[in-house]
Amino acid sequence: MIKNCGIKPCRPILNEHEHIPEVVQLAYQCWEELPSDRPTFQNVRKFLKKIRMTRYAAKFVHIQLLCKFKDEIIFTCPRW
């Protein structure tokens, strides 16, 4: 048990708007009171690998879209 004399330990407040929401949720899962409720290291590793690949794929698609529409973007953006 993590509790010390019935008092929960201090944990940082993680804001999902400032951090990757999936990682915030993972942190909270890792801080569960009962060890049996926490993810295993193997599951943490798989989860982080999945997040990394998902974010990489999203960036790649974004770059592809920018390259595809670069001419339209350049000519339609106002000049400052």
N, CA, C and O atoms as CSV, one atom per row, in Angstrom:
chain,resi,resn,atom,element,x,y,z
A,1,MET,N,N,0.823,-1.183,0.000
A,1,MET,CA,C,0.000,0.000,0.000
A,1,MET,C,C,0.870,1.250,0.000
A,1,MET,O,O,1.909,1.292,0.658
A,2,ILE,N,N,0.448,2.246,-0.727
A,2,ILE,CA,C,1.174,3.505,-0.800
A,2,ILE,C,C,0.837,4.393,0.387
A,2,ILE,O,O,1.674,5.177,0.835
A,3,LYS,N,N,-0.380,4.276,0.898
A,3,LYS,CA,C,-0.820,5.172,1.960
A,3,LYS,C,C,0.081,5.051,3.189
A,3,LYS,O,O,0.534,3.965,3.552
A,4,ASN,N,N,0.317,6.174,3.801
A,4,ASN,CA,C,1.131,6.225,5.007
A,4,ASN,C,C,0.229,6.768,6.112
A,4,ASN,O,O,-0.065,7.963,6.142
A,5,CYS,N,N,-0.208,5.898,7.017
A,5,CYS,CA,C,-1.095,6.290,8.109
A,5,CYS,C,C,-2.398,6.890,7.572
A,5,CYS,O,O,-2.934,7.828,8.160
A,6,GLY,N,N,-2.902,6.361,6.474
A,6,GLY,CA,C,-4.161,6.825,5.922
A,6,GLY,C,C,-4.071,8.089,5.098
A,6,GLY,O,O,-5.092,8.567,4.603
A,7,ILE,N,N,-2.875,8.651,4.933
A,7,ILE,CA,C,-2.704,9.876,4.150
A,7,ILE,C,C,-2.118,9.508,2.793
A,7,ILE,O,O,-1.096,8.828,2.710
A,8,LYS,N,N,-2.778,9.965,1.734
A,8,LYS,CA,C,-2.251,9.685,0.400
A,8,LYS,C,C,-0.960,10.467,0.183
A,8,LYS,O,O,-0.825,11.590,0.667
A,9,PRO,N,N,-0.002,9.874,-0.548
A,9,PRO,CA,C,1.247,10.586,-0.836
A,9,PRO,C,C,1.005,11.754,-1.796
A,9,PRO,O,O,0.017,11.789,-2.530
A,10,CYS,N,N,1.922,12.688,-1.765
A,10,CYS,CA,C,1.823,13.837,-2.671
A,10,CYS,C,C,2.095,13.382,-4.098
A,10,CYS,O,O,3.016,12.609,-4.360
A,11,ARG,N,N,1.292,13.866,-4.986
A,11,ARG,CA,C,1.482,13.594,-6.406
A,11,ARG,C,C,1.374,14.920,-7.140
A,11,ARG,O,O,0.568,15.767,-6.755
A,12,PRO,N,N,2.159,15.119,-8.177
A,12,PRO,CA,C,2.019,16.362,-8.944
A,12,PRO,C,C,0.671,16.386,-9.664
A,12,PRO,O,O,0.127,15.342,-10.025
A,13,ILE,N,N,0.155,17.562,-9.861
A,13,ILE,CA,C,-1.068,17.714,-10.630
A,13,ILE,C,C,-0.668,17.812,-12.096
A,13,ILE,O,O,0.067,18.714,-12.496
A,14,LEU,N,N,-1.156,16.885,-12.872
A,14,LEU,CA,C,-0.831,16.850,-14.292
A,14,LEU,C,C,-2.031,17.342,-15.084
A,14,LEU,O,O,-3.130,16.798,-14.978
A,15,ASN,N,N,-1.807,18.360,-15.862
A,15,ASN,CA,C,-2.858,18.945,-16.670
A,15,ASN,C,C,-2.783,18.374,-18.078
A,15,ASN,O,O,-1.742,18.453,-18.731
A,16,GLU,N,N,-3.885,17.802,-18.545
A,16,GLU,CA,C,-3.897,17.186,-19.876
A,16,GLU,C,C,-3.766,18.209,-20.994
A,16,GLU,O,O,-3.495,17.845,-22.138
A,17,HIS,N,N,-3.956,19.490,-20.675
A,17,HIS,CA,C,-3.803,20.532,-21.690
A,17,HIS,C,C,-2.333,20.931,-21.853
A,17,HIS,O,O,-1.953,21.509,-22.872
A,18,GLU,N,N,-1.518,20.624,-20.856
A,18,GLU,CA,C,-0.096,20.981,-20.895
A,18,GLU,C,C,0.789,19.787,-21.235
A,18,GLU,O,O,1.946,19.958,-21.619
A,19,HIS,N,N,0.253,18.588,-21.098
A,19,HIS,CA,C,1.019,17.368,-21.338
A,19,HIS,C,C,0.232,16.474,-22.292
A,19,HIS,O,O,-0.944,16.721,-22.558
A,20,ILE,N,N,0.870,15.465,-22.787
A,20,ILE,CA,C,0.190,14.504,-23.660
A,20,ILE,C,C,-0.862,13.781,-22.820
A,20,ILE,O,O,-0.514,13.120,-21.841
A,21,PRO,N,N,-2.151,13.893,-23.184
A,21,PRO,CA,C,-3.214,13.311,-22.358
A,21,PRO,C,C,-3.033,11.823,-22.065
A,21,PRO,O,O,-3.313,11.373,-20.954
A,22,GLU,N,N,-2.571,11.065,-23.039
A,22,GLU,CA,C,-2.380,9.626,-22.827
A,22,GLU,C,C,-1.324,9.351,-21.764
A,22,GLU,O,O,-1.450,8.409,-20.983
A,23,VAL,N,N,-0.281,10.182,-21.739
A,23,VAL,CA,C,0.788,9.995,-20.755
A,23,VAL,C,C,0.294,10.386,-19.363
A,23,VAL,O,O,0.677,9.765,-18.372
A,24,VAL,N,N,-0.543,11.399,-19.284
A,24,VAL,CA,C,-1.133,11.797,-17.992
A,24,VAL,C,C,-1.954,10.633,-17.440
A,24,VAL,O,O,-1.843,10.292,-16.262
A,25,GLN,N,N,-2.772,10.030,-18.288
A,25,GLN,CA,C,-3.585,8.899,-17.846
A,25,GLN,C,C,-2.703,7.722,-17.407
A,25,GLN,O,O,-3.004,7.042,-16.425
A,26,LEU,N,N,-1.629,7.495,-18.133
A,26,LEU,CA,C,-0.697,6.430,-17.764
A,26,LEU,C,C,-0.077,6.710,-16.402
A,26,LEU,O,O,0.051,5.801,-15.582
A,27,ALA,N,N,0.308,7.950,-16.154
A,27,ALA,CA,C,0.895,8.305,-14.856
A,27,ALA,C,C,-0.086,8.009,-13.731
A,27,ALA,O,O,0.293,7.435,-12.709
A,28,TYR,N,N,-1.340,8.397,-13.912
A,28,TYR,CA,C,-2.347,8.132,-12.881
A,28,TYR,C,C,-2.542,6.637,-12.663
A,28,TYR,O,O,-2.744,6.193,-11.533
A,29,GLN,N,N,-2.482,5.866,-13.736
A,29,GLN,CA,C,-2.590,4.414,-13.587
A,29,GLN,C,C,-1.413,3.860,-12.794
A,29,GLN,O,O,-1.579,2.966,-11.965
A,30,CYS,N,N,-0.225,4.394,-13.053
A,30,CYS,CA,C,0.978,3.937,-12.349
A,30,CYS,C,C,0.954,4.312,-10.869
A,30,CYS,O,O,1.641,3.689,-10.059
A,31,TRP,N,N,0.169,5.323,-10.515
A,31,TRP,CA,C,0.080,5.773,-9.123
A,31,TRP,C,C,-1.044,5.112,-8.343
A,31,TRP,O,O,-1.326,5.505,-7.211
A,32,GLU,N,N,-1.688,4.116,-8.934
A,32,GLU,CA,C,-2.758,3.420,-8.225
A,32,GLU,C,C,-2.226,2.870,-6.906
A,32,GLU,O,O,-1.067,2.469,-6.804
A,33,GLU,N,N,-3.091,2.860,-5.908
A,33,GLU,CA,C,-2.684,2.428,-4.576
A,33,GLU,C,C,-2.273,0.958,-4.541
A,33,GLU,O,O,-1.239,0.610,-3.970
A,34,LEU,N,N,-3.073,0.112,-5.144
A,34,LEU,CA,C,-2.763,-1.311,-5.136
A,34,LEU,C,C,-1.851,-1.663,-6.301
A,34,LEU,O,O,-2.157,-1.334,-7.447
A,35,PRO,N,N,-0.744,-2.322,-6.026
A,35,PRO,CA,C,0.171,-2.712,-7.106
A,35,PRO,C,C,-0.514,-3.528,-8.200
A,35,PRO,O,O,-0.146,-3.428,-9.370
A,36,SER,N,N,-1.493,-4.322,-7.831
A,36,SER,CA,C,-2.187,-5.149,-8.827
A,36,SER,C,C,-3.019,-4.301,-9.797
A,36,SER,O,O,-3.374,-4.768,-10.879
A,37,ASP,N,N,-3.328,-3.068,-9.414
A,37,ASP,CA,C,-4.091,-2.157,-10.283
A,37,ASP,C,C,-3.193,-1.340,-11.206
A,37,ASP,O,O,-3.684,-0.645,-12.095
A,38,ARG,N,N,-1.878,-1.420,-10.999
A,38,ARG,CA,C,-0.931,-0.662,-11.826
A,38,ARG,C,C,-0.540,-1.472,-13.062
A,38,ARG,O,O,-0.525,-2.702,-13.015
A,39,PRO,N,N,-0.223,-0.792,-14.169
A,39,PRO,CA,C,0.223,-1.536,-15.353
A,39,PRO,C,C,1.606,-2.143,-15.130
A,39,PRO,O,O,2.407,-1.629,-14.348
A,40,THR,N,N,1.868,-3.227,-15.820
A,40,THR,CA,C,3.199,-3.837,-15.739
A,40,THR,C,C,4.172,-2.999,-16.563
A,40,THR,O,O,3.752,-2.179,-17.380
A,41,PHE,N,N,5.460,-3.204,-16.350
A,41,PHE,CA,C,6.459,-2.490,-17.142
A,41,PHE,C,C,6.307,-2.823,-18.628
A,41,PHE,O,O,6.467,-1.960,-19.491
A,42,GLN,N,N,5.998,-4.072,-18.904
A,42,GLN,CA,C,5.821,-4.489,-20.294
A,42,GLN,C,C,4.648,-3.722,-20.916
A,42,GLN,O,O,4.745,-3.271,-22.058
A,43,ASN,N,N,3.545,-3.570,-20.180
A,43,ASN,CA,C,2.394,-2.832,-20.704
A,43,ASN,C,C,2.696,-1.344,-20.850
A,43,ASN,O,O,2.232,-0.706,-21.794
A,44,VAL,N,N,3.469,-0.792,-19.922
A,44,VAL,CA,C,3.860,0.620,-20.018
A,44,VAL,C,C,4.690,0.826,-21.282
A,44,VAL,O,O,4.480,1.782,-22.028
A,45,ARG,N,N,5.626,-0.077,-21.509
A,45,ARG,CA,C,6.489,0.026,-22.696
A,45,ARG,C,C,5.668,-0.047,-23.983
A,45,ARG,O,O,5.878,0.748,-24.899
A,46,LYS,N,N,4.741,-0.992,-24.055
A,46,LYS,CA,C,3.887,-1.125,-25.239
A,46,LYS,C,C,3.049,0.139,-25.444
A,46,LYS,O,O,2.901,0.625,-26.566
A,47,PHE,N,N,2.508,0.658,-24.352
A,47,PHE,CA,C,1.660,1.843,-24.409
A,47,PHE,C,C,2.442,3.046,-24.926
A,47,PHE,O,O,1.964,3.774,-25.797
A,48,LEU,N,N,3.650,3.256,-24.387
A,48,LEU,CA,C,4.471,4.390,-24.824
A,48,LEU,C,C,4.911,4.241,-26.275
A,48,LEU,O,O,4.975,5.222,-27.017
A,49,LYS,N,N,5.213,3.016,-26.670
A,49,LYS,CA,C,5.599,2.773,-28.065
A,49,LYS,C,C,4.433,3.088,-28.996
A,49,LYS,O,O,4.627,3.674,-30.061
A,50,LYS,N,N,3.224,2.702,-28.598
A,50,LYS,CA,C,2.026,2.974,-29.400
A,50,LYS,C,C,1.798,4.484,-29.520
A,50,LYS,O,O,1.486,4.975,-30.605
A,51,ILE,N,N,1.948,5.215,-28.431
A,51,ILE,CA,C,1.773,6.673,-28.452
A,51,ILE,C,C,2.801,7.302,-29.382
A,51,ILE,O,O,2.469,8.175,-30.184
A,52,ARG,N,N,4.039,6.862,-29.273
A,52,ARG,CA,C,5.103,7.418,-30.117
A,52,ARG,C,C,4.795,7.200,-31.585
A,52,ARG,O,O,4.942,8.114,-32.397
A,53,MET,N,N,4.366,5.987,-31.932
A,53,MET,CA,C,4.067,5.676,-33.329
A,53,MET,C,C,2.849,6.462,-33.820
A,53,MET,O,O,2.829,6.916,-34.964
A,54,THR,N,N,1.856,6.624,-32.981
A,54,THR,CA,C,0.652,7.370,-33.356
A,54,THR,C,C,0.994,8.825,-33.612
A,54,THR,O,O,0.550,9.407,-34.602
A,55,ARG,N,N,1.780,9.413,-32.726
A,55,ARG,CA,C,2.157,10.814,-32.891
A,55,ARG,C,C,3.067,10.996,-34.101
A,55,ARG,O,O,2.954,11.998,-34.807
A,56,TYR,N,N,3.966,10.048,-34.353
A,56,TYR,CA,C,4.835,10.119,-35.530
A,56,TYR,C,C,3.990,10.058,-36.795
A,56,TYR,O,O,4.207,10.825,-37.733
A,57,ALA,N,N,3.031,9.149,-36.816
A,57,ALA,CA,C,2.170,8.997,-37.992
A,57,ALA,C,C,1.375,10.274,-38.238
A,57,ALA,O,O,1.225,10.698,-39.384
A,58,ALA,N,N,0.866,10.890,-37.178
A,58,ALA,CA,C,0.091,12.127,-37.322
A,58,ALA,C,C,0.963,13.238,-37.905
A,58,ALA,O,O,0.517,13.985,-38.775
A,59,LYS,N,N,2.199,13.347,-37.431
A,59,LYS,CA,C,3.110,14.363,-37.963
A,59,LYS,C,C,3.422,14.095,-39.423
A,59,LYS,O,O,3.495,15.024,-40.227
A,60,PHE,N,N,3.608,12.827,-39.769
A,60,PHE,CA,C,3.916,12.463,-41.148
A,60,PHE,C,C,2.758,12.836,-42.077
A,60,PHE,O,O,2.984,13.372,-43.161
A,61,VAL,N,N,1.528,12.557,-41.662
A,61,VAL,CA,C,0.357,12.908,-42.468
A,61,VAL,C,C,0.262,14.420,-42.619
A,61,VAL,O,O,-0.051,14.921,-43.699
A,62,HIS,N,N,0.531,15.149,-41.535
A,62,HIS,CA,C,0.486,16.609,-41.582
A,62,HIS,C,C,1.500,17.143,-42.595
A,62,HIS,O,O,1.187,18.037,-43.381
A,63,ILE,N,N,2.694,16.601,-42.574
A,63,ILE,CA,C,3.743,17.026,-43.514
A,63,ILE,C,C,3.335,16.690,-44.946
A,63,ILE,O,O,3.554,17.488,-45.857
A,64,GLN,N,N,2.739,15.506,-45.149
A,64,GLN,CA,C,2.281,15.134,-46.492
A,64,GLN,C,C,1.232,16.117,-46.999
A,64,GLN,O,O,1.271,16.518,-48.162
A,65,LEU,N,N,0.289,16.511,-46.130
A,65,LEU,CA,C,-0.749,17.457,-46.536
A,65,LEU,C,C,-0.148,18.821,-46.871
A,65,LEU,O,O,-0.551,19.464,-47.841
A,66,LEU,N,N,0.816,19.255,-46.063
A,66,LEU,CA,C,1.465,20.532,-46.346
A,66,LEU,C,C,2.178,20.503,-47.689
A,66,LEU,O,O,2.115,21.465,-48.455
A,67,CYS,N,N,2.852,19.403,-47.972
A,67,CYS,CA,C,3.553,19.283,-49.261
A,67,CYS,C,C,2.563,19.237,-50.422
A,67,CYS,O,O,2.810,19.821,-51.477
A,68,LYS,N,N,1.458,18.551,-50.227
A,68,LYS,CA,C,0.467,18.410,-51.286
A,68,LYS,C,C,-0.167,19.756,-51.647
A,68,LYS,O,O,-0.409,20.048,-52.818
A,69,PHE,N,N,-0.431,20.571,-50.618
A,69,PHE,CA,C,-1.138,21.826,-50.847
A,69,PHE,C,C,-0.251,23.060,-50.699
A,69,PHE,O,O,-0.748,24.166,-50.491
A,70,LYS,N,N,1.051,22.868,-50.804
A,70,LYS,CA,C,1.968,23.986,-50.574
A,70,LYS,C,C,1.744,25.156,-51.525
A,70,LYS,O,O,1.831,26.312,-51.111
A,71,ASP,N,N,1.460,24.876,-52.773
A,71,ASP,CA,C,1.248,25.955,-53.740
A,71,ASP,C,C,0.009,26.773,-53.383
A,71,ASP,O,O,0.030,28.002,-53.450
A,72,GLU,N,N,-1.062,26.089,-53.005
A,72,GLU,CA,C,-2.275,26.795,-52.624
A,72,GLU,C,C,-2.070,27.619,-51.359
A,72,GLU,O,O,-2.575,28.736,-51.247
A,73,ILE,N,N,-1.330,27.062,-50.414
A,73,ILE,CA,C,-1.064,27.766,-49.162
A,73,ILE,C,C,-0.245,29.018,-49.417
A,73,ILE,O,O,-0.550,30.081,-48.876
A,74,ILE,N,N,0.786,28.904,-50.229
A,74,ILE,CA,C,1.673,30.038,-50.503
A,74,ILE,C,C,0.922,31.161,-51.193
A,74,ILE,O,O,1.106,32.331,-50.856
A,75,PHE,N,N,0.064,30.813,-52.172
A,75,PHE,CA,C,-0.604,31.856,-52.943
A,75,PHE,C,C,-1.852,32.429,-52.262
A,75,PHE,O,O,-2.298,33.522,-52.611
A,76,THR,N,N,-2.415,31.701,-51.298
A,76,THR,CA,C,-3.631,32.199,-50.671
A,76,THR,C,C,-3.371,32.905,-49.351
A,76,THR,O,O,-4.265,33.576,-48.837
A,77,CYS,N,N,-2.180,32.777,-48.789
A,77,CYS,CA,C,-1.885,33.435,-47.524
A,77,CYS,C,C,-1.601,34.929,-47.782
A,77,CYS,O,O,-0.862,35.279,-48.701
A,78,PRO,N,N,-2.194,35.789,-46.965
A,78,PRO,CA,C,-1.910,37.217,-47.163
A,78,PRO,C,C,-0.457,37.540,-46.817
A,78,PRO,O,O,0.143,36.905,-45.949
A,79,ARG,N,N,0.077,38.500,-47.484
A,79,ARG,CA,C,1.453,38.935,-47.190
A,79,ARG,C,C,1.389,40.029,-46.130
A,79,ARG,O,O,0.551,40.927,-46.210
A,80,TRP,N,N,2.240,39.956,-45.177
A,80,TRP,CA,C,2.226,40.925,-44.055
A,80,TRP,C,C,3.034,42.103,-44.407
A,80,TRP,O,O,3.153,43.031,-43.607
